[in-house]
Amino acid sequence: MELNYFRDRLFDLLNDSEGMGIADLNADERNSLLTVRTENGNVFEIVCRQAAGKEDGWRTDGRPQTDCL
């Protein structure tokens, strides 16, 4: 999956979500940044970038992740 496709799909998912209390959503494609403003006034930034060197899993110590959230 390419980064631009992932970012666009993430935007669509957030934009179409109900029940999350999102008041506004802005995409800054130049900086691969999504800015989310919630109904209660909180602002969150999501930076989309492809992780280099983490093809073996989420961990940075080289061991594959085995636990679930």
Secondary structure by P-SEA (a helix, b strand, c coil): ccaaaaaaaaaaaaaacccccccbbbbcccccbbbbbcccbbbbbbbbbbbcccccccccccccccccc
